[in-house]
Amino acid sequence: MVNYRHATEEQKELAMGARKILEKELLPKIAEYEEADGGLGQYPLDVHYKLAEAGYYAMNIPEEWGGLGFDIVTEGVIAEEMAKIDAGFTMGFHNCGSYFHFILDTKMSDEEKAKWAQRFLSGDARGSFCVTEAGAGSDAAAMRTTAVKDGDEWVINGTKCFISMAPVSNFFVVAAWTDKTKKVSEGVTFFLVEKERGVKIGKKENKMGLHLNETAEVIFEDVRVPADHVIGEEGKGFIISMQEISMEGRTLGATFALGIAQAALDYAIEYAKTRRQFGKRIIDQQGIGFKLADMQARTEACRSMIFEGLTCLRDGIPIGYLPNMIKMYTSDCTMQTTMDAVQVYGGYGYMKDYPVERLMRNAKIFQIFSGTNEIQHKNIMKAMAGRDPERK
């Protein structure tokens, strides 16, 4: 069931089509993929290509480049439904295929851009967004990666960490200092870097959750890229990063958490209707029934916020610091809802034989990445006081 009440019939049909593929191809094997690679987890490329064949990969590529040109609301409806099966896979699948607009912002020829479009639509172009470093998370100015001009090329050196989908990506959108004498908003540039240029994948992370979304270090040692691989304008990388993360990233990204919350709620309700204690179903026990009511209210409130934000982004309506609130509130609510679902299951909820344990592990990271919730509080506070949230 697609829970977004204002979704069109076409959006509902698309979302359910994607979910049915995941129910058949992914759901029976989630535990297997979670435990793959010695417990580090594995992104299922076979499922990736099944969805790509059905037209769900890189859904936002404009029609003039051969894509479907889906708007961000449609993407959100589909993403929530997919995330009910597994948010880690869904986040990886969506993010890897969402970077074609960066290709368009380079100075590559239209012929090259058309080739990239076809690679995306086939599922063969898989990308990672590389900003975070060991000493530079929320503080982007602490980044150490550099790019130095050498003739018609740039030479990139540095190491990025916690990069989502790095082990299965074949290109990277990389932030690097191009002028350390300037402030971060004027001295950082973004580059399109293909893996075959010498990019190395470092340690794969052993994470609490999102095991189907592989995460690793990305290492650049004298990696050379042509000048036409600069994304946008030189020195405008910080602006690109903030736009990518702050608006669409936090708003659309919240649909992955929303899918987790709705799945946890659905499982909890189903279990509470069948589990009996003291002569009646536990859903009829006030302590459990009230908990489920709170879970339902939180999830519906999050959905309303998210799709209000996505609709405004689609229609070009300024939304200020709403993405900060969406990210913060949805991730906090999702974490609480998954913990409540485990509580509804009782001792069974703590066991890996039941799905709510996995949902709770997957939920936690949404309070941390795309700007920690502490940073979101700070930015909301600054905006309320009339100051620029992105300035210190």
C-alpha positions as CSV (number, residue, x, y, z in Angstrom):
1,M,0.0,0.0,0.0
2,V,1.3,3.5,-1.0
3,N,0.6,5.6,2.1
4,Y,1.0,9.0,0.4
5,R,-2.6,10.1,0.0
6,H,-1.9,12.8,-2.5
7,A,0.0,10.5,-4.9
8,T,-1.4,10.2,-8.4
9,E,-2.6,6.8,-9.6
10,E,0.5,6.8,-11.9
11,Q,2.8,7.4,-9.0
12,K,1.2,4.7,-6.9
13,E,1.5,2.2,-9.8
14,L,5.1,3.1,-10.3
15,A,5.9,2.7,-6.6
16,M,4.1,-0.6,-6.3
17,G,5.9,-1.9,-9.4
18,A,9.3,-1.2,-7.8
19,R,8.2,-2.7,-4.5
20,K,7.0,-5.9,-6.2
21,I,10.4,-6.3,-7.9
22,L,12.1,-6.0,-4.5
23,E,9.6,-8.3,-2.8
24,K,10.5,-11.0,-5.3
25,E,14.2,-10.4,-6.0
26,L,15.5,-8.9,-2.7
27,L,13.3,-9.6,0.3
28,P,13.9,-13.4,0.4
29,K,17.7,-12.8,0.3
30,I,18.2,-9.8,2.6
31,A,19.8,-11.8,5.4
32,E,22.2,-13.4,2.9
33,Y,23.3,-10.0,1.6
34,E,23.6,-8.6,5.1
35,E,25.9,-11.4,6.1
36,A,28.0,-11.4,2.9
37,D,31.7,-10.5,2.8
38,G,32.2,-11.7,6.3
39,G,29.3,-9.7,7.7
40,L,30.3,-6.4,6.1
41,G,27.3,-6.7,3.7
42,Q,26.9,-6.5,0.0
43,Y,25.0,-4.4,-2.5
44,P,23.0,-6.8,-4.7
45,L,24.0,-5.8,-8.3
46,D,21.6,-8.5,-9.7
47,V,18.7,-6.7,-8.1
48,H,20.1,-3.3,-9.2
49,Y,20.0,-4.4,-12.8
50,K,16.5,-5.9,-12.5
51,L,15.2,-2.5,-11.4
52,A,17.3,-0.7,-14.1
53,E,15.7,-3.0,-16.8
54,A,12.3,-1.9,-15.5
55,G,13.2,1.7,-15.9
56,Y,13.7,2.7,-12.2
57,Y,17.4,3.7,-12.3
58,A,18.3,7.3,-12.9
59,M,14.7,8.2,-13.1
60,N,15.4,12.0,-13.1
61,I,17.3,12.1,-16.3
62,P,15.5,14.6,-18.6
63,E,13.5,13.3,-21.6
64,E,15.8,15.1,-24.0
65,W,18.6,12.9,-22.9
66,G,16.6,9.7,-23.2
67,G,15.3,9.5,-19.6
68,L,11.9,9.5,-18.0
69,G,12.3,12.9,-16.4
70,F,10.4,12.0,-13.3
71,D,9.9,14.9,-10.9
72,I,11.2,14.8,-7.3
73,V,7.8,14.1,-5.8
74,T,7.4,11.0,-8.0
75,E,10.9,9.9,-7.0
76,G,10.0,10.4,-3.3
77,V,6.8,8.2,-3.6
78,I,8.8,5.4,-5.3
79,A,11.7,5.7,-2.8
80,E,9.5,5.4,0.3
81,E,7.9,2.3,-1.0
82,M,11.3,0.7,-1.9
83,A,12.7,1.7,1.5
84,K,10.0,-0.4,3.2
85,I,11.9,-3.4,1.9
86,D,15.4,-2.2,2.6
87,A,16.5,1.4,3.0
88,G,20.2,0.7,2.6
89,F,19.7,-0.8,-0.9
90,T,17.2,2.0,-1.8
91,M,19.5,4.8,-0.8
92,G,22.4,3.3,-2.7
93,F,20.3,2.6,-5.8
94,H,18.8,6.1,-5.8
95,N,22.0,8.0,-5.0
96,C,24.2,6.1,-7.5
97,G,21.8,7.0,-10.3
98,S,21.0,10.6,-9.3
99,Y,24.2,12.3,-10.5
100,F,23.6,12.9,-14.2
101,H,23.0,16.6,-13.5
102,F,26.7,16.8,-12.5
103,I,27.6,15.4,-15.9
104,L,25.5,18.2,-17.5
105,D,27.4,20.8,-15.5
106,T,30.8,19.8,-16.9
107,K,32.3,21.1,-20.1
108,M,32.3,17.8,-21.8
109,S,30.9,17.6,-25.3
110,D,27.2,16.8,-25.9
111,E,28.3,13.6,-27.5
112,E,30.1,12.5,-24.3
113,K,27.2,13.6,-22.2
114,A,24.8,11.5,-24.3
115,K,27.1,8.4,-23.8
116,W,26.9,9.0,-20.0
117,A,23.1,9.2,-20.2
118,Q,23.0,5.8,-21.8
119,R,25.3,4.3,-19.3
120,F,23.1,5.7,-16.5
121,L,19.9,4.4,-18.1
122,S,21.4,0.9,-18.5
123,G,22.4,0.8,-14.8
124,D,26.1,0.8,-15.7
125,A,27.0,4.3,-14.4
126,R,27.2,4.2,-10.6
127,G,28.5,7.1,-8.7
128,S,29.5,8.2,-5.2
129,F,29.5,11.7,-3.6
130,C,32.9,12.3,-2.0
131,V,33.1,15.2,0.5
132,T,33.5,13.7,4.0
133,E,37.1,13.1,5.3
134,A,38.4,11.8,8.6
135,G,38.7,15.3,10.0
136,A,36.0,17.0,8.0
137,G,32.4,15.9,8.5
138,S,30.0,18.7,9.3
139,D,33.0,21.1,9.1
140,A,33.7,21.1,5.4
141,A,36.4,23.7,5.7
142,A,38.6,21.2,7.4
143,M,38.8,19.1,4.2
144,R,42.4,18.4,3.1
145,T,41.9,16.9,-0.4
146,T,43.6,19.2,-3.0
147,A,43.4,19.6,-6.8
148,V,46.4,21.3,-8.5
149,K,46.3,22.5,-12.1
150,D,48.9,21.0,-14.4
151,G,48.5,22.1,-18.0
152,D,45.1,20.9,-19.3
153,E,44.6,18.5,-16.3
154,W,44.0,18.6,-12.6
155,V,45.9,16.4,-10.2
156,I,43.9,15.3,-7.2
157,N,45.4,14.0,-3.9
158,G,43.5,13.1,-0.7
159,T,41.4,10.5,1.1
160,K,37.7,10.5,1.6
161,C,36.0,8.4,4.2
162,F,32.5,6.9,4.9
163,I,31.7,7.1,1.2
164,S,28.4,5.4,0.5
165,M,28.5,2.9,-2.4
166,A,32.2,3.4,-3.1
167,P,33.0,-0.3,-3.6
168,V,30.5,-0.6,-6.4
169,S,30.9,2.8,-8.0
170,N,32.8,3.5,-11.2
171,F,32.8,7.3,-10.9
172,F,33.1,9.8,-8.1
173,V,31.9,13.4,-7.6
174,V,34.8,14.8,-5.6
175,A,35.3,18.0,-3.6
176,A,38.8,19.3,-3.4
177,W,40.6,22.6,-2.5
178,T,41.8,24.4,-5.6
179,D,42.7,27.6,-3.8
180,K,43.6,27.3,-0.1
181,T,44.1,31.1,0.2
182,K,40.4,31.6,-0.1
183,K,37.5,30.8,2.1
184,V,35.7,27.5,1.6
185,S,32.9,29.0,-0.4
186,E,35.4,30.3,-3.0
187,G,38.3,27.8,-2.8
188,V,36.7,24.4,-3.2
189,T,35.9,22.8,-6.6
190,F,34.0,19.7,-7.6
191,F,35.3,17.2,-10.1
192,L,34.0,14.2,-12.0
193,V,36.5,11.4,-11.6
194,E,36.2,8.0,-13.3
195,K,37.5,5.1,-11.3
196,E,39.8,4.0,-14.1
197,R,41.9,7.1,-13.7
198,G,43.6,5.5,-10.8
199,V,41.1,5.9,-7.9
200,K,41.7,3.3,-5.2
201,I,39.1,1.9,-2.8
202,G,40.3,1.6,0.8
203,K,38.9,-0.1,3.8
204,K,35.4,-1.2,3.6
205,E,33.5,-0.2,6.8
206,N,32.0,-2.6,9.3
207,K,28.7,-0.8,10.1
208,M,25.9,-1.2,12.5
209,G,23.3,-1.1,9.8
210,L,22.6,-0.4,6.1
211,H,24.7,-3.5,5.2
212,L,23.3,-3.5,1.7
213,N,24.8,-0.1,1.1
214,E,28.5,-0.7,1.0
215,T,30.7,2.1,2.5
216,A,34.5,2.6,2.2
217,E,37.4,5.0,1.9
218,V,38.2,6.5,-1.5
219,I,41.9,7.3,-2.1
220,F,43.2,9.7,-4.7
221,E,47.0,9.6,-5.3
222,D,48.0,11.9,-8.1
223,V,44.8,11.1,-10.0
224,R,44.7,13.2,-13.1
225,V,41.4,14.4,-14.7
226,P,40.9,16.7,-17.7
227,A,39.9,20.3,-17.3
228,D,36.5,19.6,-18.8
229,H,35.7,17.4,-15.8
230,V,35.3,20.4,-13.5
231,I,31.7,20.5,-12.3
232,G,30.2,23.9,-12.6
233,E,32.6,26.8,-11.9
234,E,36.0,26.6,-10.4
235,G,35.8,27.6,-6.7
236,K,32.1,27.0,-6.4
237,G,32.2,23.5,-5.0
238,F,31.0,24.4,-1.6
239,I,27.9,25.9,-3.1
240,I,27.3,22.7,-5.1
241,S,27.7,20.6,-1.9
242,M,25.3,22.7,0.1
243,Q,22.7,22.6,-2.6
244,E,23.0,18.9,-3.1
245,I,22.9,18.1,0.6
246,S,20.8,20.9,2.1
247,M,17.8,20.9,-0.2
248,E,17.1,17.8,-2.3
249,G,19.5,15.6,-0.3
250,R,17.9,16.1,3.1
251,T,14.3,16.3,1.8
252,L,14.4,13.3,-0.6
253,G,16.7,11.4,1.7
254,A,14.1,11.6,4.4
255,T,11.9,9.3,2.4
256,F,14.4,6.4,3.0
257,A,14.0,6.9,6.8
258,L,10.2,7.2,6.3
259,G,10.1,3.8,4.6
260,I,11.9,2.3,7.6
261,A,9.4,3.9,10.0
262,Q,6.4,2.7,8.0
263,A,7.8,-0.8,7.7
264,A,8.4,-0.9,11.4
265,L,4.8,0.3,12.1
266,D,3.3,-2.2,9.6
267,Y,5.2,-5.1,11.2
268,A,4.3,-4.0,14.7
269,I,0.6,-3.7,13.9
270,E,0.6,-7.1,12.2
271,Y,2.4,-8.7,15.2
272,A,0.2,-7.0,17.8
273,K,-2.9,-8.3,16.1
274,T,-1.8,-11.9,16.3
275,R,0.2,-12.0,19.6
276,R,-2.1,-12.8,22.6
277,Q,-1.4,-12.1,26.2
278,F,-3.7,-12.3,29.2
279,G,-6.5,-13.6,27.0
280,K,-6.6,-11.0,24.3
281,R,-4.6,-9.5,21.4
282,I,-1.8,-7.2,22.6
283,I,-3.1,-4.5,20.2
284,D,-6.2,-4.4,22.5
285,Q,-4.0,-3.8,25.5
286,Q,-3.9,-0.1,26.2
287,G,-0.2,0.0,26.8
288,I,0.6,-1.4,23.3
289,G,-2.4,0.2,21.5
290,F,-1.4,3.7,22.7
291,K,2.2,3.0,21.6
292,L,1.1,2.1,18.1
293,A,-1.1,5.2,17.9
294,D,1.9,7.3,18.7
295,M,4.0,5.5,16.1
296,Q,1.2,6.1,13.5
297,A,0.9,9.8,14.3
298,R,4.7,10.4,14.1
299,T,4.9,8.6,10.8
300,E,2.0,10.5,9.2
301,A,3.5,13.8,10.5
302,C,6.8,13.0,8.9
303,R,5.2,12.1,5.6
304,S,3.3,15.4,5.5
305,M,6.5,17.4,6.1
306,I,8.5,15.5,3.6
307,F,6.0,15.7,0.7
308,E,5.3,19.3,1.5
309,G,9.0,20.0,1.0
310,L,9.3,17.8,-2.1
311,T,6.3,19.5,-3.7
312,C,7.8,23.0,-3.0
313,L,11.1,21.9,-4.5
314,R,9.3,20.5,-7.6
315,D,7.3,23.8,-8.0
316,G,10.2,26.1,-7.3
317,I,8.8,27.5,-4.1
318,P,11.4,28.6,-1.6
319,I,11.4,26.4,1.5
320,G,14.1,28.1,3.7
321,Y,15.2,25.8,6.5
322,L,12.4,23.2,6.1
323,P,14.9,20.6,4.8
324,N,16.8,20.9,8.1
325,M,13.6,20.3,10.1
326,I,12.5,17.4,7.8
327,K,15.9,15.7,8.2
328,M,16.1,16.2,12.0
329,Y,12.4,15.4,12.8
330,T,12.0,12.4,10.5
331,S,15.2,10.7,11.6
332,D,14.4,11.2,15.3
333,C,10.9,9.9,14.8
334,T,12.1,6.9,12.7
335,M,14.6,6.0,15.4
336,Q,11.9,6.1,18.1
337,T,9.4,4.2,16.0
338,T,11.8,1.4,15.3
339,M,12.6,1.1,19.0
340,D,8.9,1.0,19.8
341,A,8.4,-1.7,17.2
342,V,11.1,-3.8,18.9
343,Q,9.3,-3.2,22.2
344,V,6.0,-4.4,20.8
345,Y,7.7,-7.6,19.7
346,G,9.1,-8.0,23.2
347,G,12.0,-10.6,23.4
348,Y,11.3,-11.6,19.8
349,G,12.1,-8.1,18.6
350,Y,15.7,-8.5,19.7
351,M,16.2,-11.5,17.6
352,K,17.6,-11.4,14.0
353,D,14.9,-13.9,13.1
354,Y,12.4,-11.0,13.0
355,P,12.7,-7.9,10.8
356,V,12.3,-5.1,13.3
357,E,15.8,-5.6,14.7
358,R,17.3,-4.8,11.3
359,L,15.0,-1.8,10.9
360,M,16.2,-0.4,14.2
361,R,19.9,-0.8,13.2
362,N,19.2,0.8,9.8
363,A,17.4,3.8,11.4
364,K,20.3,5.1,13.5
365,I,22.5,6.5,10.8
366,F,19.8,8.9,9.6
367,Q,20.3,10.9,12.7
368,I,24.0,11.3,11.8
369,F,24.7,11.7,8.1
370,S,23.7,14.6,5.8
371,G,24.6,16.8,8.7
372,T,24.1,15.5,12.3
373,N,20.9,16.4,14.0
374,E,22.9,18.6,16.4
375,I,24.0,20.6,13.3
376,Q,20.4,20.7,12.1
377,H,19.3,22.2,15.5
378,K,22.1,24.8,15.2
379,N,21.1,25.7,11.6
380,I,17.4,26.0,12.5
381,M,18.3,28.2,15.4
382,K,20.4,30.5,13.3
383,A,17.7,30.8,10.6
384,M,15.1,31.6,13.2
385,A,17.5,34.4,14.5
386,G,17.8,35.8,11.0
387,R,21.4,34.6,10.4
388,D,22.8,32.5,7.5
389,P,22.6,28.9,8.7
390,E,25.6,27.8,6.6
391,R,28.0,30.4,8.2
392,K,29.8,29.8,11.4
